[in-house]
Amino acid sequence: MTVISSFSKRLGSVVKEIGQKQGFGGWYGPHMAAADRAIRERISMVDLVVEVRDARIPIASAFESARHDIHSSKHMIILNKMDLADCSRTEVYLLFWVEWTMHFQKQNHICLGVNSHNNDSIKQLLNVVKKRTKDLKVDDIKDTATATVLLVGIPNVGKSAIANSMHLIGRIDAAEKGKLKHAVVSPQPGETRDISSYKIASHPNIYVFDTPGVLSAEIADADSGSKLALTGAIKDSLIGECNLARFLLAVLSSSDVYKRWEGLKCACDQMLSSDTQAGKLVGSDQKRRRRYDSDHTQDFIVKNVRQTLFKCISSSKLHLEKEEEMERFIDAAFTALCEPLRILNESEENRDNAVALKLLNLYRTGRLGRYTLDLVPRNAQVSLD
């Protein structure tokens, strides 16, 4: 077993244990159970079920709760957050999609990758949904027909963001361009509480139902549990931000993404130097420093974080084959990240929590690179050669 696998299983075991807690001790509380029942009741009533998954974990983020209730003919799989998955280069993107498309096609599912914040991506999704609903309603092709689409998925995969984007782009008639009805979008899982409908097309009319995220209390395996926790499908407070950040650092050290940050030193030094000079000229250096201290997402701070991580990983890379060595690297990284993240004069516990919160935020917004944590099943892997 590799070190990263050991870390994954350790965190995943914690996730599985929390999932088995009854009531409000775990994530599957009374509200989620009620949402689960409501979704199951509606599946047979709609024309198309669009399951939204996280492109970083296409297997782990499967909507297992009602999987057996959805007929494959009206089941469509959307891999959202493509902008965060490791497919930025053209050849990687093509291979990524050929492999995953083949995998889902063998299960008789349509698969489409989207970025809910990209209009062209949502337009493509909307066109596919329109065509699919039309194909499913061949006996009712009049412009007055109405089709319904149910968005389902685990928490925090972007269902509400997709519903909003489809609703915004899909409004056709001028009369519909008044006050918009928006779904609640939040980086925290569990914010959508009710099933709401949004019109996404006219002639014929198509309505999409945005549903609360439902994550089964029974996680398939420890490895899936760790991936779900790291990508934000489970509230961080249930797992512990420091536990998640420690696993994240293990993931970062096992990837080659950090190697792309080797040349950042000069750029960072130049930005810091030019910023200092500008502060002297304008006389507002203290104001800018206060703003920088409270905002870890600014470019020069992110670059400093990347540079620090590169130094920590590259200096320890040859000595991370054992768990105790990985633990020492992680402890050192937590300490080293305090300076670039502007976390000073804090107790050790508060310091580590602050580092963990900011590090997780940078990872989940793609500022620390793109990562796909799930591997395509071997029977679907292909080569571009």
PATI-309769 format. One record per residue: residue in three letters; x, y, z of N, C-alpha, C in turn. Coordinates in steps of 0.001 Angstrom, whole numbers, plus 500000, padded with zeros to 6 digits. Layout:
N
ALAXYZXYZXYZ...
This chain:
385
MET500839498800500000500000500000500000500874501250500000THR500607502187499093501376503422499037500991504327500204VAL501842505335500445501578506263501543500278507019501305ILE500052507459500061498833508218499766497597507351499975SER497693506077499642496570505164499862496290505003501346SER497343504939502124497188504818503569496496506045504156PHE496915507234503706496285508471504174494818508513503754SER494546508085502522493184508088502006492277507161502815LYS492755505978503085491960505011503843491733505475505276ARG492743506130505849492606506626507216491515507695507294LEU491558508656506371490535509699506362489182509112505988GLY489175508201505018487925507592504586487251506800505684SER488030506192506547487463505457507677486739506402508631VAL487294507580508822486639508594509652485315509013509010VAL485344509205507694484125509600506976483050508531507106LYS483409507287506912482440506197507010481855506108508414GLU482671506324509410482199506275510795481200507398511068ILE481485508585510560480577509720510749479267509471510018GLY479340508878508825478134508608508053477182507667508753GLN477710506806509583476877505833510282476203506399511520LYS476582507619511913475949508243513071474514508615512748GLN473631508434513692472219508735513499471932510196513833GLY470822510699513285470389512067513600471331513111513067PHE471655514099513918472449515239513479473944515036513683GLY474349513857514152475775513602514326476488513358513015GLY475740512890511998476309512673510677475681513621509680TRP475905513363508394475337514262507375473939513837506925TYR473596512559507109472294512078506643471277512234507771GLY470865513498507988469891513788509033468467513734508514PRO467490514142509324466078514107508933465776514884507654HIS466433516054507490466165516857506294466615516131505027MET467805515535505060468290514828503882467451513586503604ALA467005512926504653466147511748504472464830512149503803ALA464273513302504211463037513783503608463252514154502139ALA464386514789501843464707515152500457464885513898499612ASP465497512879500186465695511604499494464350511011499083ARG463396511003499992462062510453499694461362511268498614ALA461485512610498703460824513486497728461386513273496325ILE462687513070496227463313512839494920462831511515494333ARG462796510485495143462346509171494676460915509227494150GLU460082510015494811458680510126494395458543510802493037ARG459463511696492709459346512476491481460025511826490276ILE460915510889490512461678510300489413460765509721488333SER459720509031488732458821508405487759457925509414487048MET457854510642487556456953511649487002457621512555485969VAL458950512560485907459649513485485018460071512774483737ASP460418513593482735460810513034481440462291512659481384LEU463114513410482117464560513186482057465173513426483429VAL466062512537483838466810512699485089468251513019484728VAL468711514196485122470085514619484866470856514512486175GLU471761513551486218472579513355487413473865514152487273VAL474110515040488225475299515881488200476362515249489096ARG477546515056488526478676514534489285479830515526489248ASP480794515311490101482010516133490145483025515521489186ALA483485516308488212484417515797487197485732515319487805ARG486064515771489001487294515321489655487147513913490222ILE485889513529490522485629512205491098484369511613490453PRO484417511276489170483220510796488467482624509517489046ILE483432508703489705482920507475490303482445507727491730ALA483287508343492535482954508566493944481741509463494127SER481482510378493173480370511324493326479071510821492706ALA478985509526492437477751508961491877476598509117492861PHE475404509355492319474191509509493132473618508118493384GLU474088507487494429473713506105494700472324505981495315SER471832507055495926470592506971496689469427506398495894ALA469231506911494653468092506474493845468536505826492536ARG469743505289492532470300504749491288469409503673490681HIS468850502824491506468044501718490990466647502166490560ASP466278503416490903464955503924490531464951504622489181ILE466137504870488613466229505645487376466451504706486196HIS465560504748485240465709503913484039466799504517483158SER467659503683482624468812504169481859468404505001480646SER467208504756480082466784505487478887466547506965479165LYS466249507313480399466030508727480720467020509218481785HIS468202508605481774469249508955482739470423509566481988MET470758510798482316471861511509481687472857511919482769ILE474144511715482518475179512033483505475964513258483071ILE476034514237483959476777515475483707477981515510484638LEU479164515692484075480366515874484884480655517373484969ASN480284517964486098480455519399486306481839519684486910LYS482219520949486915483504521410487436484666520897486582MET484438520866485275485506520461484369486711521391484467ASP486469522634484886487563523592485019488483523259486190LEU488059522322487054488890521924488187489535520560487990ALA489086519828486958489647518500486696490941518622485904ASP491756517596485975493067517622485326492936517266483846CYS492403518218483079492268518002481631492455519336480923SER493410520129481398493624521460480849494295521428479476ARG495172520442479254495829520350477959494941519603476974THR495006519962475700494106519403474690494173517889474638GLU495390517335474592495505515882474467494985515175475710VAL495186515786476895494667515202478130493149515285478152TYR492639516415477678491186516597477630490545515540476738LEU491106515323475560490540514342474631490562512938475229LEU491700512575475803491811511247476405490831511104477566PHE490734512146478386489813512159479525488398511848479063TRP487969512542477977486586512376477548486328511095476779VAL487289510662476006487117509387475310486937508260476331GLU487784508255477342487738507190478339486453507221479164TRP486114508388479684484912508467480527483640508270479712THR483620508782478481482439508588477636482231507104477341MET483316506406477031483218504969476784482706504231478025HIS483208504631479165482800503978480414481297504110480638PHE480762505326480456479336505545480722478457505025479584GLN478977505033478364478212504479477255477965502986477429LYS478926502300478020478743500878478280477621500633479278GLN477281501669480035476167501575480973474896502189480390ASN474932502481479066473779503058478350473411504450478861HIS474410505243479225474166506596479699474792507616478749ILE474091508725478562474679509872477875475558510597478885CYS476747511000478481477669511693479377478119513000478730LEU478106514060479518478513515375479011479295516097480099GLY480393516729479718481183517516480661480824518986480560VAL480683519653481694480299521057481680481081521848482728ASN481066523139482538481528524101483533480351525032483767SER479734524962484922478489525696485181478663527208485100HIS479909527685485089480155529130485020480557529594483619ASN480455528683482651480821529008481278479581528949480396ASN479223530063479771477988530137478991477971529162477818ASP479088529038477116479127528117475975478893526678476428SER479459526347477577479288524999478114477823524738478475ILE477170525719479084475768525565479471474862525539478232LYS475202526320477221474421526286475976474470524895475349GLN475646524293475363475779522937474836474912521967475641LEU474956522105476962474137521253477819472658521457477528LEU472251522703477386470843523012477126470386522390475811ASN471233522460474795470878521863473497470738520344473604VAL471626519719474363471546518268474543470286517888475302VAL469955518664476332468735518396477110467497518548476237LYS467465519601475418466323519806474519466163518632473562LYS467266518216472972467201517105472014466773515818472703ARG467319515596473881467008514352474581465545514299475009THR465022515405475520463614515418475927462702515273474712LYS463098515858473576462309515714472359462298514257471895ASP463476513591471975463560512179471586462700511302472487LEU462614511674473767461842510869474710460346511118474606LYS459975512254473974458553512596473845458160512650472364VAL458509511613471634458260511593470192456775511628469859ASP455937511203470764454497511192470507453836512512470869ASP454614513459471384454041514734471811454986515848471382ILE454945516219470106455948517124469538455420518539469308LYS454234518842469785453699520181469595454465521191470433ASP454420522448469973455105523504470709454492523746472084THR453261523309472282452610523514473572452936522421474577ALA453702521436474168454061520344475074454972520857476182THR454955520172477292455798520540478430456636519339478840ALA457935519559479006458846518507479445459453518903480788THR459748517911481600460321518172482926461637517425483091VAL462584518116483712463926517575483927464236517652485416LEU464693516563485985465031516512487409466541516473487566LEU467096517498488238468528517531488542468765516831489870VAL469586515805489878469884515092491116471388514964491277GLY471811514690492494473229514507492749473536514628494225ILE474766514353494588475207514493495969475404515980496274PRO475617516364497523475816517786497848477046518388497175ASN476908519665496816478032520500496381478680520068495077VAL477883519505494154478412519194492826478022520268491807GLY477226521245492230476901522370491347475538522300490695LYS474595521583491279473246521479490682472568522841490589SER472616523610491667471938524913491680472585525890490707ALA473907525840490597474596526712489643474186526358488216ILE474050525069487921473616524635486592472178525060486338ALA471306524908487342469904525314487197469807526804486901ASN470562527616487636470556529058487409471034529408486009SER472134528794485587472716529115484281471792528692483142MET471190527514483265470247527053482237469026527951482181HIS468561528373483335467397529266483401467708530613482762LEU468890531140483051469275532450482517469416532408481003ILE470107531397480497470358531291479059469113530833478311GLY468303530005478961467159529417478278465942530301478139ARG465923531456478784464766532346478639464733532902477214ILE463641532737476539463538533127475132462608534323474953ASP461414534225475475460423535286475281460790536514476095ALA460551537695475519460862538951476196460112539069477515ALA458915538509477572458113538589478790458761537845479946GLU459662536935479635460306536150480677461570536815481195LYS461904537988480686463170538611481050463016539641482156GLY462056539412483016461869540294484150462680539815485332LYS462041539843486489462718539428487710463022537940487673LEU464263537591487908464679536199487829464472535489489168LYS464139534244489085464070533380490258465357532568490288HIS466143532767491326467449532122491397467467531019492442ALA468205529967492130468472528938493132469617529418494017VAL469621528974495262470684529348496188471943528580495838VAL473042529316495604474323528687495274475299528976496404SER475935527933496920476851528099498041477962527074497941PRO479177527429498395480261526442498412480092525414499514GLN479136525660500413478893524729501506477833523710501107PRO478062522420501369477060521405501025475814521544501887GLY474661521221501299473418521200502060472648522500502088GLU472981523460501203472290524745501226470921524701500537THR470768523855499520469469523718498863468571522861499744ARG467421523422500168466564522734501127465278522199500510ASP464838522774499405463576522366498801463761522109497313ILE462787521411496732462774521192495286462085522381494631SER462799523068493745462263524250493074462341524066491569SER461404524680490850461379524541489391461794525841488721TYR462467525714487559462948526857486787462718526569485311LYS462139527530484619461908527360483190463212527559482446ILE463547526623481556464815526721480839464635526779479320ALA463417526594478832463187526650477380461704526848477098SER461423527409475930460049527596475456459900526971474077HIS458650526607473751458325526064472412459150524828472039PRO459037523716472704458134523462473834458732523929475157ASN457869524046476149458311524464477477459057523327478171ILE460190523675478765460960522706479539461254523317480907TYR460958522564481940461216523007483305462221522070483959VAL463152522672484693464129521878485419463832522001486909PHE463895520886487616463675520856489057465021520697489757ASP465383521706490548466625521672491319466328521000492655THR467088519974493000466824519201494212467964519331495220PRO467683519109496496468756519113497501469733517962497242GLY470975518171497593471960517110497457471719516009498478VAL471818514790498031471619513639498922472837512728498825LEU473475512511499952474616511605500024474255510477500974SER474272509276500457473920508115501262474817508013502490ALA474238507552503591475022507357504809476019506218504649GLU475756505336503706476648504205503454477597504540502307ILE478836504895502633479847505192501627480410503869501102ALA480590503800499785481013502550499151482296501998499754ASP483293502863499937484568502415500500485297503622501077ALA486341503344501844487074504410502516487721505366501525ASP488201504836500400488851505681499401487873506704498832SER486642506265498550485618507193498055485277508227499115GLY485230507809500372484913508740501449485910509871501558SER487194509568501414488220510606501509488116511599500347LYS487797511098499154487663511973497980486438512873498113LEU485345512322498608484126513114498804484378514227499821ALA485081513908500884485363514906501908486284515999501379LEU487321515610500631488293516583500140487672517549499136THR486767517070498297486155517933497277484967518728497805GLY484589518536499060483579519387499675482168518854499669ALA481971517556499458480619516989499454480064516836500867ILE480956516867501850480583516726503257481074517964503994LYS480297518441504943480699519627505686482044519395506358ASP482947520355506167484296520226506709484285520058508227SER483337520725508878483296520693510339483063519285510877LEU482429518422510089482197517051510529483484516231510517ILE484351516533509575485590515768509411486754516426510149GLY486770517764510127487886518508510700488751519085509600GLU488838520415509546489580521070508468491047520648508430CYS491657520485509599493071520093509627493266518685509068ASN492353517779509376492443516422508826492373516449507304LEU491466517274506771491316517384505318492552518008504678ALA493078519054505315494246519737504754495477518833504780ARG495594517999505785496732517072505847496643516058504703PHE495439515569504440495264514658503308495539515384501997LEU495096516641501904495345517428500694496839517562500434LEU497610517845501452499055517982501274499680516668500816ALA499148515556501290499637514254500819499315514071499340VAL498109514508498924497710514425497509498612515301496652LEU498859516532497106499701517452496340501111516894496171SER501637516289497219503007515773497156503130514560496239SER502008513848496012502047512651495158501791512965493695SER501439514224493402501173514643492032502381515367491459ASP502404515487490141503482516231489480503121517691489225VAL501931518105489653501487519474489392502445520493489995TYR502985520183491160503858521142491844505086521505491010LYS505491520627490096506681520882489285506496522099488375ARG505249522431488063504983523587487209505234524903487932TRP505443524841489244505620526055490033507092526378490268GLU507978525631489625509411525807489877509884527199489490GLY509349527770488425509826529068487949509099530251488535LEU508381530086489648507593531187490193508392532144491064LYS509593531761491459510338532576492417510572533992491925CYS511074534104490696511369535446490170510108536282490037ALA509051535652489559507798536387489373507286536912490701CYS507362536080491748506893536503493061507727537656493590ASP509054537516493472509936538568493963509668539879493240GLN509432539796491920509164541009491150507852541654491582MET506842540840491835505550541391492245505666542052493606LEU506355541389494528506522541970495855507321543265495799SER508377543256494957509206544448494834508421545607494246SER507684545336493153506920546408492509505807546897493422ASP505222545996494203504159546398495112504694547319496203THR505890546994496709506495547827497746506811549213497219GLN507361549262495992507671550550495391506410551370495178ALA505375550735494700504117551456494465503552551976495777GLY503710551174496853503210551600498152503922552841498645LYS505234552903498395505989554080498810505569555305498034LEU505310555124496728504945556258495895503571556797496247VAL502631555906496475501257556337496716501028556679498173GLY501823556074499061501661556360500478500534555581501115SER500162554475500489499042553694501047499470552251501282ASP500722552046501608501249550684501774500529549950502905GLN500266550630504000499618549983505139498211549534504790LYS497473550333504047496121549964503645496149548729502765ARG497087548705501814497161547567500914497574546304501665ARG498495546455502621498927545289503385497770544712504200ARG496924545582504769495784545088505516494836544341504595ARG494666544867503376493788544199502428494385542851502028TYR495677542814501792496331541578501414496276540556502548ASP496453541004503776496440540092504901495109539364505031SER494034540000504664492711539395504841492241538641503599ASP492972538746502498492548538119501245493660537230500708HIS493531535932500993494564534979500576494422534574499111THR493396535083498426493164534679497032493854535594496027GLN494495536668496490495161537569495559496342536859494895ASP496576537222493653497519536480492820498900536336493437PHE499452537406493993500827537310494468500906536433495719ILE499837536397496519499823535506497676499718534055497223VAL498865533800496232498727532441495695500061531967495123LYS500762532856494434502063532487493874503067532185494970ASN503010532948496060503906532664497178503578531318497822VAL502295531002497899501883529702498444502394528576497551ARG502235528748496244502733527731495304504241527569495431GLN504939528687495526506396528634495643506815527901496917THR506120528190498016506412527529499287506152526034499204LEU505039525657498595504718524237498435505746523535497555PHE506184524215496505507206523621495630508480523329496420LYS508899524286497217510117524105497997509963522954498990CYS508795522916499664508573521870500672508533520482500040ILE507819520366498921507665519051498296508962518604497641SER509598519507496885510810519125496153511951518767497098SER512009519416498250513085519110499205512834517811499961SER511569517344499955511232516119500694510830514976499784LYS510805515222498476510208514274497534510818512883497613LEU512112512794497832512779511498497819512634510761499150HIS511939511373500102511877510778501437510435510649501938LEU509499510434501015508099510372501413507495508990501220GLU508338507967501245507832506614501013507192506007502251LYS507449506589503422506905506059504664505971507080505311GLU505012506563506076504011507437506676504621508464507614GLU505591508035508426506179508989509376506919510104508647GLU507514509787507488508186510815506696507176511787506097MET506030511250505631504975512107505106504411513007506196GLU504252512468507386503741513264508508504683514425508818ARG505990514157508810506954515225509073506904516289507980PHE506762515847506713506643516804505620505410517683505808ILE504293517078506176503048517832506339503173518845507475ASP503758518428508595503963519361509709504826520540509275ALA505881520245508514506775521310508042506048522237507077ALA505183521673506220504443522483505256503470523417505966PHE502792522924507003501883523772507780502626524972508342THR503810524722508883504609525813509461505072526788508385ALA505549526246507273506086527094506201505003527945505552LEU503763527464505508502679528183504840502147529365505657CYS502529529448506919502034530559507744502450531917507193GLU503696532009506726504182533306506231503489533737504939PRO503465532909503885502796533372502659501292533594502833LEU500670532879503767499235533053504000498948534151505022ARG499996534801505511499860535922506439499163535499507734ILE499577534360508268499015533867509529500107533944510577LEU500066534985511384501110535245512362500494535492513737ASN501302535338514758500889535639516133499645534867516563GLU499548533625516134498432532767516531498964531577517324SER498111531013518170498498529784518850498648528682517814GLU499321527592518173499571526524517198498266525959516639GLU497277525759517527496001525200517074495282526156516135ASN495197527430516512494539528420515650495293528609514342ARG496616528551514426497447528691513228497160527575512244ASP497147526340512723496911525194511847495508525248511245ASN494522525644512032493157525753511514493061526810510418ALA493733527941510638493706529017509647494391528589508356VAL495531527911508474496230527394507291495333526411506547ALA494710525510507286493866524488506676492702525104505908LEU492026526077506506490878526712505856491272527376504545LYS492363528129504558492791528840503360493328527888502298LEU494037526868502724494591525905501777493474525136501074LEU492462524711501821491326523997501227490581524881500244ASN490434526162500589489750527088499690490505527260498377LEU491818527387498444492618527544497230492561526292496367TYR492584525134496998492495523880496245491144523749495551ARG490068524017496270488730523806495729488331524834494676THR489041525925494608488781526919493566489783526825492423GLY490613525795492430491537525566491332492802526389491356ARG493060527117492459494241527974492500495530527181492751LEU495389525929493155496572525097493377496701524016492315GLY496088524260491163496180523297490075494927522462489941ARG494915521631488910493755520789488609494098519328488897TYR493144518647489524493399517273489939492165516410489670THR492367515262489050491321514255488914491702513096489817LEU490878512821490816491221511851491845490772510437491508ASP489750510312490662489269508988490252489947508544488965LEU490266507283488888490808506693487665489684506057486861VAL489788506131485539488817505464484676488981503956484853PRO487873503215485029487985501747485104488789501203483946ARG489603500213484174490564499731483174489920499301481874ASN488720498736481936488096498255480689487646499378479780ALA487742500636480261487348501766479414488539502615478988GLN489735502259479440490901503056479101491332502842477656VAL491713503926477012492155503872475624493438504683475475SER494012504614474299495229505374474005494984506252472803LEU495623507427472802495493508344471665496554508081470618ASP497447507129470869498517506850469898497961506170468658
